[in-house]
Amino acid sequence: MSCQNGGVRDANSQGATTLKVIFPDNVDVPMAIHSTVSNNCLKIVIEGQFDLHSHKEFLASYSDVDFNPQTYVVDMRGANYLDSSALGMLLLLRDHAGGDDSKVEIVNCNPDVRKILSIASFEQLFQIH
């Protein structure tokens, strides 16, 4: 075994090599989430990598609000990465906002983020623009 490119290379008995990427719990993943309130709308701004490491901060951005917004806007302008756990977090926000009766918009997606949302058919659940 040898470390290479932040992961561990391991050769199995048939000579095939796999790359396992290991992230320690204390790794600093660049990400920031903050929210603002105006006119009965909660805007959540995502910057950097939106992934499992974002869960607590994303949850706090909407659950720690003192009122019940009519509209939620998730601004992805600064998001440069999105994984399946982020998709799950967006679904949890939708449920929190009222499910099928909710108004949740996802805005300012870069082409890569937009493609992931499209593959997941999120335009059927969210307003994306």
GROMACS elastic network, one bead per residue, 0.5 to 0.9 nm:
[ bonds ]
;  ai    aj funct       b0    kb
    1     8     6  0.67259   500
    1     9     6  0.57749   500
    1    10     6  0.53549   500
    1    11     6  0.75307   500
    2     7     6  0.86408   500
    2     8     6  0.59943   500
    2     9     6  0.58134   500
    2    10     6  0.75647   500
    3     6     6  0.66292   500
    3     7     6  0.58170   500
    3     9     6  0.64161   500
    4     7     6  0.55559   500
    4     8     6  0.61059   500
    4     9     6  0.67821   500
    4    19     6  0.87561   500
    5     8     6  0.80735   500
    5    21     6  0.86539   500
    6    20     6  0.89774   500
    6    21     6  0.65727   500
    6    22     6  0.73752   500
    6    23     6  0.85163   500
    7    19     6  0.63336   500
    7    20     6  0.54407   500
    7    22     6  0.58155   500
    7    23     6  0.85516   500
    8    18     6  0.83071   500
    8    19     6  0.58674   500
    8    20     6  0.54124   500
    8    21     6  0.65432   500
    8    22     6  0.75967   500
    9    17     6  0.65254   500
    9    18     6  0.59227   500
    9    20     6  0.66557   500
    9    21     6  0.89915   500
   10    16     6  0.83137   500
   10    17     6  0.56213   500
   10    18     6  0.57572   500
   10    19     6  0.68213   500
   10    20     6  0.80376   500
   11    14     6  0.78006   500
   11    15     6  0.55647   500
   11    16     6  0.55669   500
   11    18     6  0.67343   500
   12    15     6  0.54195   500
   12    16     6  0.56644   500
   12    17     6  0.65017   500
   12    18     6  0.80840   500
   13    16     6  0.75334   500
   14    17     6  0.89113   500
   23    26     6  0.81822   500
   23    27     6  0.64611   500
   24    27     6  0.54685   500
   25    28     6  0.87476   500
   28    31     6  0.88662   500
   29    48     6  0.85199   500
   29    49     6  0.73416   500
   29    53     6  0.74030   500
   30    47     6  0.82947   500
   30    48     6  0.57675   500
   30    49     6  0.63811   500
   31    46     6  0.75791   500
   31    47     6  0.55430   500
   31    49     6  0.52491   500
   31    50     6  0.68948   500
   31    51     6  0.89398   500
   31    53     6  0.84626   500
   31    54     6  0.72278   500
   31    79     6  0.83316   500
   32    45     6  0.80545   500
   32    46     6  0.61130   500
   32    47     6  0.50437   500
   32    48     6  0.64735   500
   32    49     6  0.81855   500
   32    50     6  0.86229   500
   32    54     6  0.80119   500
   32    57     6  0.80939   500
   33    44     6  0.69035   500
   33    45     6  0.55913   500
   33    47     6  0.62521   500
   33    48     6  0.87787   500
   33    50     6  0.88973   500
   33    54     6  0.78637   500
   33    57     6  0.64030   500
   33    58     6  0.63642   500
   33    61     6  0.72330   500
   34    43     6  0.83303   500
   34    44     6  0.57830   500
   34    45     6  0.54459   500
   34    46     6  0.70511   500
   34    47     6  0.88113   500
   34    57     6  0.81023   500
   34    58     6  0.80386   500
   34    61     6  0.61788   500
   35    42     6  0.67311   500
   35    43     6  0.53679   500
   35    45     6  0.60300   500
   35    46     6  0.89291   500
   35    61     6  0.56327   500
   35    62     6  0.75217   500
   36    41     6  0.82898   500
   36    42     6  0.58639   500
   36    43     6  0.52676   500
   36    44     6  0.66834   500
   36    45     6  0.83439   500
   36    61     6  0.87698   500
   37    40     6  0.69303   500
   37    41     6  0.57180   500
   37    43     6  0.62904   500
   37    44     6  0.89606   500
   37    65     6  0.87407   500
   37    69     6  0.84194   500
   38    41     6  0.53564   500
   38    42     6  0.67112   500
   38    43     6  0.80911   500
   39    42     6  0.84568   500
   39    69     6  0.86412   500
   40    67     6  0.84904   500
   40    68     6  0.78264   500
   40    70     6  0.57443   500
   40    71     6  0.68098   500
   40    72     6  0.89448   500
   41    68     6  0.88907   500
   41    69     6  0.52536   500
   41    70     6  0.60542   500
   41    72     6  0.57650   500
   41    73     6  0.73155   500
   42    62     6  0.75991   500
   42    65     6  0.86237   500
   42    68     6  0.89293   500
   42    69     6  0.60753   500
   42    70     6  0.81848   500
   42    71     6  0.63819   500
   42    73     6  0.62090   500
   42    74     6  0.84894   500
   43    62     6  0.89456   500
   43    71     6  0.83980   500
   43    72     6  0.58986   500
   43    74     6  0.59099   500
   43    75     6  0.70042   500
   44    58     6  0.82342   500
   44    61     6  0.67497   500
   44    62     6  0.77488   500
   44    72     6  0.75703   500
   44    73     6  0.60875   500
   44    75     6  0.59879   500
   44    76     6  0.86157   500
   45    73     6  0.82974   500
   45    74     6  0.59614   500
   45    76     6  0.63889   500
   45    77     6  0.77668   500
   45    78     6  0.77686   500
   45    79     6  0.87308   500
   46    49     6  0.81579   500
   46    50     6  0.70743   500
   46    58     6  0.85457   500
   46    74     6  0.73067   500
   46    75     6  0.61231   500
   46    76     6  0.53258   500
   46    77     6  0.72392   500
   46    78     6  0.59905   500
   46    79     6  0.56341   500
   47    50     6  0.75268   500
   47    75     6  0.87705   500
   47    76     6  0.69992   500
   47    77     6  0.72296   500
   47    80     6  0.73725   500
   48    78     6  0.59041   500
   48    80     6  0.53077   500
   48    81     6  0.66921   500
   49    53     6  0.85575   500
   49    54     6  0.79322   500
   49    78     6  0.87912   500
   49    79     6  0.59378   500
   49    80     6  0.57473   500
   49    82     6  0.63399   500
   49    83     6  0.86785   500
   50    53     6  0.75884   500
   50    54     6  0.59294   500
   50    55     6  0.85736   500
   50    79     6  0.65791   500
   50    80     6  0.77531   500
   50    81     6  0.57967   500
   50    83     6  0.69276   500
   50    85     6  0.83968   500
   50    86     6  0.58536   500
   51    54     6  0.54604   500
   51    55     6  0.72649   500
   51    81     6  0.75805   500
   51    82     6  0.59140   500
   51    83     6  0.54990   500
   51    84     6  0.75123   500
   51    85     6  0.57395   500
   51    86     6  0.50500   500
   51    87     6  0.86583   500
   51    89     6  0.88712   500
   52    55     6  0.55180   500
   52    56     6  0.88008   500
   52    83     6  0.79576   500
   52    84     6  0.85219   500
   52    85     6  0.54965   500
   52    86     6  0.66742   500
   52    89     6  0.87950   500
   53    56     6  0.76265   500
   53    57     6  0.84908   500
   54    57     6  0.55347   500
   54    58     6  0.58772   500
   54    59     6  0.84660   500
   54    86     6  0.79588   500
   55    58     6  0.52318   500
   55    59     6  0.60371   500
   55    60     6  0.85455   500
   55    85     6  0.82934   500
   55    86     6  0.79127   500
   55    89     6  0.70775   500
   56    59     6  0.52143   500
   56    60     6  0.61413   500
   56    61     6  0.86246   500
   57    60     6  0.51591   500
   57    61     6  0.61930   500
   58    61     6  0.50892   500
   58    62     6  0.71417   500
   58    63     6  0.87934   500
   58    89     6  0.76923   500
   58    93     6  0.89775   500
   59    62     6  0.59009   500
   59    63     6  0.59364   500
   59    64     6  0.80914   500
   59    89     6  0.78794   500
   59    92     6  0.86731   500
   59    93     6  0.78941   500
   60    63     6  0.51381   500
   60    64     6  0.52995   500
   60    65     6  0.81609   500
   61    64     6  0.63102   500
   61    65     6  0.73538   500
   62    65     6  0.56933   500
   62    72     6  0.87860   500
   62    93     6  0.76842   500
   62    96     6  0.86472   500
   63    66     6  0.83658   500
   63    93     6  0.89791   500
   63    96     6  0.82694   500
   65    68     6  0.76197   500
   65    69     6  0.88060   500
   68    71     6  0.89558   500
   68    97     6  0.82394   500
   69    72     6  0.68347   500
   69    97     6  0.80330   500
   70    97     6  0.81918   500
   70   102     6  0.77945   500
   70   103     6  0.69196   500
   70   104     6  0.89873   500
   71    97     6  0.81845   500
   71   102     6  0.75156   500
   71   103     6  0.51370   500
   71   104     6  0.59941   500
   71   105     6  0.77454   500
   72    93     6  0.86998   500
   72    94     6  0.87650   500
   72    97     6  0.76349   500
   72   102     6  0.84607   500
   72   103     6  0.63436   500
   72   105     6  0.62002   500
   72   106     6  0.85470   500
   73   103     6  0.84793   500
   73   104     6  0.58208   500
   73   106     6  0.58771   500
   73   107     6  0.70858   500
   74    90     6  0.88133   500
   74   104     6  0.75547   500
   74   105     6  0.61021   500
   74   107     6  0.61661   500
   74   108     6  0.86670   500
   75    78     6  0.78547   500
   75    79     6  0.84581   500
   75   105     6  0.83563   500
   75   106     6  0.60695   500
   75   107     6  0.50040   500
   75   108     6  0.58993   500
   75   109     6  0.75784   500
   76    79     6  0.50309   500
   76    80     6  0.83448   500
   76   106     6  0.70632   500
   76   107     6  0.60348   500
   76   108     6  0.53202   500
   76   109     6  0.50968   500
   76   110     6  0.76001   500
   76   113     6  0.82206   500
   77    80     6  0.83453   500
   77   107     6  0.74041   500
   77   109     6  0.56624   500
   77   110     6  0.68382   500
   78   108     6  0.84468   500
   78   109     6  0.83583   500
   78   110     6  0.85215   500
   79    82     6  0.73979   500
   79   109     6  0.75822   500
   79   110     6  0.77447   500
   79   113     6  0.78022   500
   80   110     6  0.76092   500
   80   112     6  0.80812   500
   80   113     6  0.74482   500
   81   112     6  0.80330   500
   81   113     6  0.69430   500
   82    85     6  0.81173   500
   82    86     6  0.60014   500
   82    87     6  0.76856   500
   82   112     6  0.86776   500
   82   113     6  0.64051   500
   82   116     6  0.77339   500
   83    86     6  0.53514   500
   83    87     6  0.66824   500
   83   116     6  0.83564   500
   84    88     6  0.63805   500
   84    89     6  0.87265   500
   85    89     6  0.62384   500
   85    90     6  0.87154   500
   86    90     6  0.62672   500
   86    91     6  0.86630   500
   87    90     6  0.51510   500
   87    91     6  0.63932   500
   87    92     6  0.87779   500
   87   117     6  0.79041   500
   87   120     6  0.82678   500
   87   122     6  0.87219   500
   88    91     6  0.50266   500
   88    92     6  0.62651   500
   88    93     6  0.87129   500
   89    93     6  0.62622   500
   89    94     6  0.86479   500
   90    93     6  0.50386   500
   90    94     6  0.62837   500
   90    95     6  0.87491   500
   91    95     6  0.62709   500
   91    96     6  0.86055   500
   91    99     6  0.86228   500
   91   125     6  0.86220   500
   92    95     6  0.50523   500
   92    96     6  0.61243   500
   92    97     6  0.85423   500
   92    99     6  0.89307   500
   93    97     6  0.60647   500
   93    98     6  0.87322   500
   93    99     6  0.86216   500
   93   104     6  0.82389   500
   94    97     6  0.50423   500
   94    98     6  0.64152   500
   94    99     6  0.53082   500
   94   100     6  0.79906   500
   94   102     6  0.65912   500
   94   103     6  0.80253   500
   94   104     6  0.65371   500
   94   125     6  0.83247   500
   94   126     6  0.81969   500
   95    98     6  0.52720   500
   95   100     6  0.79989   500
   95   102     6  0.79189   500
   96    99     6  0.69542   500
   96   102     6  0.85896   500
   97   100     6  0.89733   500
   97   101     6  0.80755   500
   97   102     6  0.53180   500
   97   103     6  0.73510   500
   97   104     6  0.75482   500
   98   101     6  0.54431   500
   98   103     6  0.81449   500
   99   102     6  0.53263   500
   99   103     6  0.86352   500
   99   125     6  0.88898   500
  100   103     6  0.83792   500
  100   125     6  0.77217   500
  102   126     6  0.89173   500
  103   126     6  0.75369   500
  103   127     6  0.77735   500
  104   125     6  0.84938   500
  104   126     6  0.57255   500
  104   127     6  0.64272   500
  104   128     6  0.87704   500
  105   126     6  0.57515   500
  105   128     6  0.57466   500
  105   129     6  0.76057   500
  106   109     6  0.75325   500
  106   126     6  0.68605   500
  106   127     6  0.61878   500
  106   129     6  0.64482   500
  107   127     6  0.82372   500
  107   128     6  0.58108   500
  108   114     6  0.89187   500
  108   128     6  0.85343   500
  108   129     6  0.65700   500
  109   112     6  0.78616   500
  109   113     6  0.57234   500
  109   114     6  0.54970   500
  109   128     6  0.84138   500
  109   129     6  0.75856   500
  110   113     6  0.54505   500
  110   114     6  0.60590   500
  110   115     6  0.86246   500
  111   114     6  0.50068   500
  111   115     6  0.60559   500
  111   116     6  0.87474   500
  112   115     6  0.51383   500
  112   116     6  0.64570   500
  112   117     6  0.88108   500
  113   116     6  0.52058   500
  113   117     6  0.63187   500
  113   118     6  0.86154   500
  114   117     6  0.51419   500
  114   118     6  0.61003   500
  114   119     6  0.86597   500
  114   128     6  0.84677   500
  115   119     6  0.61203   500
  115   120     6  0.85846   500
  116   119     6  0.51589   500
  116   120     6  0.62655   500
  116   121     6  0.86656   500
  116   122     6  0.88328   500
  117   120     6  0.51514   500
  117   121     6  0.62583   500
  117   122     6  0.53211   500
  117   123     6  0.72672   500
  117   128     6  0.87693   500
  118   122     6  0.59633   500
  118   123     6  0.65430   500
  119   122     6  0.77547   500
  120   123     6  0.84034   500
  121   124     6  0.58965   500
  121   125     6  0.76680   500
  122   125     6  0.51652   500
  122   126     6  0.58746   500
  122   127     6  0.83528   500
  122   128     6  0.80721   500
  123   126     6  0.51852   500
  123   127     6  0.60875   500
  123   128     6  0.60522   500
  124   127     6  0.78804   500
